[in-house]
Amino acid sequence: MSYFYGRLFAREPRMRALFPPAMGTQHDRFFHALTRIVWSQDSPEELTRHLGALGRDHRKYGVLREHYPAVETALIATVRTFAADVWTAEAEDAWTRAYRSAAATMIAAAGREGSGRPPWWVAEITGHDRRDHDLAVLTLRPERPLPFLPGQYVSVQTARWPRVWRTYSVANAPRPDGSISLHVRARPAGWVSGALVRHCAPGDTVLLGPAAGTMTLEPGSPRGLLLIGGGTGLAPMKALAEQAAGTGREVRLLVGARTERGLYDLAELRRLESASARLRVVPVLSRSPGGPGGLHGRIPDVLPGFLDGVPGWEDHHAYAAGPVPLVRRTVTALQRHGMSLSRIHHDLLAAED
């Protein structure tokens, strides 16, 4: 990746301004995107959806149609260099055709999006509730309506770190005033998360990218829901619970934390629960007793016993969010207990810094 970006910026120095000051995270993200494109060649529909999302997302960086040929030149040169012992004219032709096809899909998606939506939204911070030394719940009011579905996430850029974007799940269903809430934990060396938690206040503004993500409810489905959120992964689960509360669906929300201190939004969840007869909130604490109505242990370990007490759980849909290891273990536990993978939803590609 260092070689690739060196080739790219040597050819087009002006493109350096599109990228953040520190390139380490960008290297990882580009490599991940590239490998996904390669492995998705035999799944054209999935690849088209993924590329379309990338093309739309690139608008907020200022990426234009004329930038793609320079990326092609640098990419082919990089792969040719690092695969020199197996490189052939046939391989170069395949990589070139694959890249041009991917670029055309992204350019077309960006063009369609550009006719109806801005590349970003300016949003004012109207609330900044510090729930712990490293965690805050922010309320933002975009200057114009920002369309989203519960379960989706938005990317955020702060004035403190221009051109550095990080994704955060929206923690509410759409509101009449258009405001959104984000749950943000400051990560070690997290530029955006640290700025949002420690250096932002009501009256400040941030930039928001368009909503993305596929972890949304199936429209019109009457099936019950099992929502599982660990840490700030609670945010999208809370949004889904708010949405489902108005549909009459049976909803069980498992909230994972190490201790009671980690249940930073429990008071809000209890209020939502009291207003929704078919919603049950279940705290799951791994390092202390679960308390009344709660469970003790790690979520993947307590799931089998919990599900056995849920009538008709086989027909439920499960949604999980939180740290990647937790989500992966939860998906495995659900599958082993007999839940079809088609009924398990997550967004592992969305992660905050």
C-alpha positions as CSV (number, residue, x, y, z in Angstrom):
1,M,0.0,0.0,0.0
2,S,2.9,2.4,0.7
3,Y,4.3,1.7,-2.8
4,F,0.8,2.2,-4.4
5,Y,0.2,5.6,-2.7
6,G,3.8,6.6,-3.5
7,R,3.2,5.9,-7.2
8,L,-0.2,7.6,-7.1
9,F,1.0,10.8,-5.5
10,A,4.2,10.9,-7.7
11,R,1.9,10.8,-10.7
12,E,-0.8,13.1,-9.4
13,P,0.5,15.3,-6.5
14,R,-2.7,17.2,-6.2
15,M,-4.6,14.0,-5.2
16,R,-2.7,14.0,-1.9
17,A,-5.0,16.7,-0.7
18,L,-7.9,14.3,-0.8
19,F,-6.4,12.1,1.9
20,P,-5.9,12.4,5.6
21,P,-2.6,13.5,7.1
22,A,-1.8,10.0,8.5
23,M,-2.2,7.3,5.9
24,G,-2.0,4.1,8.0
25,T,-5.8,3.6,8.3
26,Q,-6.3,4.6,4.7
27,H,-3.8,1.9,3.7
28,D,-5.8,-0.8,5.6
29,R,-9.1,0.3,4.2
30,F,-8.0,0.4,0.6
31,F,-6.4,-3.0,0.9
32,H,-9.6,-4.4,2.5
33,A,-11.7,-2.9,-0.3
34,L,-9.3,-4.3,-2.9
35,T,-9.4,-7.8,-1.5
36,R,-13.1,-7.7,-1.2
37,I,-13.4,-6.7,-4.9
38,V,-11.1,-9.6,-5.9
39,W,-13.0,-12.2,-3.8
40,S,-16.4,-11.0,-5.0
41,Q,-15.7,-11.5,-8.7
42,D,-17.9,-14.6,-8.6
43,S,-20.8,-12.7,-6.8
44,P,-21.6,-9.9,-9.3
45,E,-24.8,-8.7,-7.5
46,E,-23.0,-8.4,-4.2
47,L,-20.0,-6.7,-5.9
48,T,-22.3,-4.2,-7.6
49,R,-23.9,-3.2,-4.3
50,H,-20.6,-2.9,-2.6
51,L,-19.1,-0.8,-5.4
52,G,-22.1,1.4,-5.6
53,A,-21.8,2.2,-1.9
54,L,-18.1,3.0,-2.3
55,G,-18.8,5.3,-5.2
56,R,-21.5,7.2,-3.3
57,D,-19.2,7.4,-0.3
58,H,-16.3,8.7,-2.3
59,R,-18.2,11.9,-3.1
60,K,-17.6,13.3,0.4
61,Y,-13.8,13.0,-0.2
62,G,-14.1,15.1,-3.4
63,V,-13.2,12.1,-5.7
64,L,-14.1,12.9,-9.4
65,R,-14.3,10.8,-12.5
66,E,-10.9,12.1,-13.8
67,H,-9.2,10.7,-10.7
68,Y,-9.9,7.0,-11.5
69,P,-7.3,6.6,-14.4
70,A,-4.4,7.7,-12.1
71,V,-5.5,5.1,-9.6
72,E,-5.6,2.5,-12.3
73,T,-2.1,3.2,-13.4
74,A,-0.7,3.1,-9.9
75,L,-2.6,0.0,-9.0
76,I,-1.6,-2.0,-12.0
77,A,2.1,-0.9,-11.5
78,T,1.9,-2.0,-7.9
79,V,0.4,-5.5,-8.5
80,R,2.9,-6.0,-11.4
81,T,5.8,-5.2,-9.1
82,F,4.7,-7.3,-6.2
83,A,3.6,-10.3,-8.3
84,A,6.5,-10.1,-10.7
85,D,7.2,-13.8,-10.5
86,V,3.7,-14.8,-11.7
87,W,2.8,-11.8,-13.7
88,T,1.7,-12.3,-17.3
89,A,0.0,-10.3,-20.1
90,E,-3.2,-12.2,-19.3
91,A,-3.0,-11.3,-15.7
92,E,-2.5,-7.6,-16.5
93,D,-5.5,-7.7,-18.9
94,A,-7.7,-9.3,-16.2
95,W,-6.7,-6.8,-13.6
96,T,-7.2,-3.9,-16.0
97,R,-10.7,-5.1,-17.1
98,A,-11.7,-5.8,-13.5
99,Y,-10.6,-2.3,-12.3
100,R,-12.3,-0.5,-15.2
101,S,-15.5,-2.4,-14.6
102,A,-15.4,-1.5,-10.9
103,A,-14.5,2.1,-11.6
104,A,-17.4,2.4,-14.1
105,T,-19.8,1.1,-11.4
106,M,-18.6,3.5,-8.8
107,I,-18.7,6.5,-11.2
108,A,-22.2,5.7,-12.2
109,A,-23.4,5.3,-8.6
110,A,-21.8,8.6,-7.7
111,G,-23.4,10.3,-10.6
112,R,-26.9,9.0,-9.7
113,E,-26.4,10.1,-6.1
114,G,-25.1,13.5,-7.1
115,S,-28.3,14.5,-8.8
116,G,-30.4,14.3,-5.6
117,R,-28.2,14.4,-2.5
118,P,-25.3,16.5,-1.2
119,P,-21.9,14.7,-0.6
120,W,-22.1,15.8,3.1
121,W,-24.3,17.5,5.6
122,V,-23.2,20.2,8.1
123,A,-24.7,19.4,11.5
124,E,-24.7,21.4,14.7
125,I,-24.0,19.6,18.0
126,T,-27.1,20.5,20.1
127,G,-26.4,18.0,23.0
128,H,-23.2,16.6,24.4
129,D,-23.9,14.2,27.3
130,R,-20.7,12.8,28.9
131,R,-21.7,9.4,30.2
132,D,-18.2,8.3,31.3
133,H,-14.6,9.6,31.1
134,D,-14.3,8.2,27.6
135,L,-17.9,8.1,26.4
136,A,-20.4,10.7,25.2
137,V,-23.9,10.7,23.7
138,L,-24.1,13.4,21.1
139,T,-27.2,14.9,19.6
140,L,-26.7,16.5,16.1
141,R,-29.1,18.5,14.0
142,P,-28.2,18.5,10.3
143,E,-28.8,21.7,8.4
144,R,-31.0,19.8,6.0
145,P,-32.8,16.5,6.2
146,L,-30.4,13.6,6.3
147,P,-32.3,10.4,5.2
148,F,-31.5,7.2,7.0
149,L,-33.0,4.0,8.3
150,P,-32.7,2.6,11.8
151,G,-29.6,0.3,12.0
152,Q,-27.6,2.4,9.5
153,Y,-24.5,4.5,10.2
154,V,-23.0,7.8,9.1
155,S,-19.4,9.0,8.7
156,V,-18.3,12.0,10.7
157,Q,-15.6,14.6,10.2
158,T,-14.6,17.1,12.9
159,A,-13.1,20.5,12.4
160,R,-10.1,19.4,14.5
161,W,-9.1,16.7,11.9
162,P,-10.0,17.7,8.3
163,R,-10.3,14.8,5.8
164,V,-10.4,12.2,8.6
165,W,-13.8,10.4,8.6
166,R,-15.0,7.7,11.0
167,T,-18.3,5.9,11.0
168,Y,-20.8,5.8,13.9
169,S,-24.2,4.2,14.1
170,V,-27.3,6.3,14.5
171,A,-28.8,5.6,17.9
172,N,-32.4,6.6,17.1
173,A,-35.3,6.1,14.7
174,P,-36.1,9.2,12.5
175,R,-37.4,12.1,14.6
176,P,-39.7,14.9,13.5
177,D,-37.0,17.5,14.1
178,G,-34.4,15.6,12.0
179,S,-31.9,15.3,14.8
180,I,-29.8,12.2,15.3
181,S,-27.9,10.7,18.3
182,L,-24.5,9.1,18.3
183,H,-22.8,7.0,21.0
184,V,-19.1,7.7,20.9
185,R,-16.3,6.1,22.9
186,A,-12.9,7.7,22.7
187,R,-10.4,5.1,21.5
188,P,-6.7,5.2,22.3
189,A,-5.2,7.4,19.6
190,G,-8.6,7.8,18.0
191,W,-8.5,11.1,16.3
192,V,-12.2,11.6,15.6
193,S,-13.6,9.7,18.6
194,G,-11.3,11.6,20.9
195,A,-12.3,15.0,19.4
196,L,-16.0,14.1,19.6
197,V,-15.8,13.1,23.3
198,R,-13.3,15.5,24.7
199,H,-13.1,18.5,22.4
200,C,-16.6,19.1,21.1
201,A,-19.5,21.0,22.8
202,P,-23.0,22.3,21.9
203,G,-22.8,24.9,19.2
204,D,-19.9,23.2,17.4
205,T,-20.4,21.8,13.9
206,V,-19.3,18.6,12.2
207,L,-19.7,17.1,8.7
208,L,-21.8,14.0,8.2
209,G,-21.6,11.7,5.2
210,P,-24.7,9.9,3.8
211,A,-26.2,7.1,5.7
212,A,-25.0,3.6,4.8
213,G,-25.4,0.0,6.0
214,T,-27.7,-2.9,5.4
215,M,-28.5,-3.9,9.0
216,T,-32.1,-2.7,8.7
217,L,-35.5,-4.2,9.4
218,E,-37.4,-6.1,6.7
219,P,-40.4,-4.0,5.9
220,G,-43.7,-5.5,6.8
221,S,-42.2,-8.6,8.5
222,P,-44.2,-9.7,11.6
223,R,-41.4,-11.8,13.0
224,G,-40.0,-11.3,16.5
225,L,-36.7,-9.6,17.0
226,L,-33.6,-10.5,19.0
227,L,-31.4,-7.4,19.3
228,I,-27.9,-7.8,20.7
229,G,-25.6,-4.8,21.4
230,G,-22.3,-4.8,23.2
231,G,-20.6,-1.5,24.2
232,T,-21.5,1.3,21.9
233,G,-22.9,-1.3,19.5
234,L,-26.0,-0.6,21.5
235,A,-26.6,2.4,19.3
236,P,-28.0,0.7,16.2
237,M,-29.9,-1.8,18.4
238,K,-31.6,1.1,20.2
239,A,-32.6,2.6,16.9
240,L,-34.1,-0.7,15.7
241,A,-35.9,-1.1,19.0
242,E,-37.5,2.3,18.7
243,Q,-38.6,1.5,15.2
244,A,-40.0,-1.9,16.1
245,A,-41.8,-0.5,19.1
246,G,-44.3,1.1,16.9
247,T,-45.0,-2.1,14.9
248,G,-46.3,-4.4,17.6
249,R,-43.5,-6.9,17.1
250,E,-42.0,-8.9,20.0
251,V,-38.6,-7.4,20.7
252,R,-35.9,-8.6,23.1
253,L,-32.9,-6.4,23.5
254,L,-29.7,-7.9,25.1
255,V,-27.3,-5.2,26.3
256,G,-23.8,-6.4,26.9
257,A,-21.3,-4.8,29.3
258,R,-18.6,-5.9,31.8
259,T,-20.2,-4.2,34.8
260,E,-23.1,-2.0,35.6
261,R,-21.0,1.1,34.9
262,G,-20.9,-0.1,31.2
263,L,-24.7,0.2,31.0
264,Y,-24.4,3.8,30.2
265,D,-27.8,4.2,28.5
266,L,-29.9,1.9,30.7
267,A,-32.1,4.7,32.1
268,E,-33.1,5.6,28.5
269,L,-33.7,2.0,27.6
270,R,-36.0,1.5,30.6
271,R,-38.1,4.5,29.6
272,L,-38.4,3.0,26.1
273,E,-39.3,-0.3,27.6
274,S,-42.0,1.2,29.8
275,A,-43.6,2.8,26.8
276,S,-43.5,-0.4,24.7
277,A,-45.4,-3.3,26.1
278,R,-43.7,-5.9,23.7
279,L,-40.1,-4.7,24.4
280,R,-38.0,-6.4,27.0
281,V,-34.5,-5.1,27.9
282,V,-32.1,-7.6,29.3
283,P,-28.7,-6.4,30.7
284,V,-25.9,-9.1,30.3
285,L,-22.9,-8.4,32.6
286,S,-19.8,-10.5,32.1
287,R,-17.9,-9.5,35.3
288,S,-20.6,-8.9,37.8
289,P,-24.1,-10.3,38.7
290,G,-26.7,-9.4,36.2
291,G,-29.2,-8.1,38.7
292,P,-33.0,-8.3,38.6
293,G,-34.1,-9.2,35.0
294,G,-30.5,-9.5,33.9
295,L,-28.1,-12.2,33.0
296,H,-24.5,-13.0,34.1
297,G,-21.9,-14.1,31.6
298,R,-20.8,-13.4,28.1
299,I,-23.5,-12.9,25.6
300,P,-22.5,-15.8,23.3
301,D,-22.4,-18.1,26.4
302,V,-25.8,-17.1,27.8
303,L,-27.6,-17.1,24.4
304,P,-28.6,-20.8,24.2
305,G,-30.3,-20.8,27.6
306,F,-32.0,-17.4,26.9
307,L,-33.3,-18.5,23.6
308,D,-34.8,-21.7,25.1
309,G,-37.1,-19.4,27.1
310,V,-38.3,-17.5,24.1
311,P,-41.3,-19.1,22.4
312,G,-40.9,-19.5,18.6
313,W,-37.3,-18.1,18.6
314,E,-36.6,-20.1,15.5
315,D,-38.7,-17.6,13.5
316,H,-37.1,-14.5,15.0
317,H,-34.6,-12.3,13.2
318,A,-31.4,-11.5,15.1
319,Y,-29.3,-8.3,14.9
320,A,-25.9,-7.9,16.5
321,A,-23.5,-5.0,16.9
322,G,-20.4,-4.3,19.0
323,P,-16.8,-5.3,19.1
324,V,-15.9,-7.5,16.2
325,P,-15.0,-10.6,18.3
326,L,-18.3,-10.3,20.2
327,V,-20.3,-10.1,17.0
328,R,-18.5,-13.1,15.4
329,R,-18.9,-15.2,18.5
330,T,-22.6,-14.2,18.8
331,V,-23.2,-15.2,15.1
332,T,-21.5,-18.6,15.8
333,A,-23.6,-19.2,18.9
334,L,-26.8,-18.4,17.1
335,Q,-26.0,-20.7,14.2
336,R,-25.0,-23.6,16.5
337,H,-28.2,-23.2,18.4
338,G,-30.1,-23.6,15.1
339,M,-30.8,-20.1,13.8
340,S,-30.5,-19.8,10.1
341,L,-27.7,-17.5,8.9
342,S,-30.3,-15.8,6.7
343,R,-32.0,-14.5,9.8
344,I,-28.8,-13.1,11.4
345,H,-27.9,-9.5,10.5
346,H,-24.7,-7.5,11.3
347,D,-22.5,-4.8,9.8
348,L,-19.0,-5.9,10.6
349,L,-17.6,-3.5,8.0
350,A,-18.7,-0.5,10.0
351,A,-16.3,0.2,12.9
352,E,-15.5,3.4,14.7
353,D,-11.8,4.4,15.4
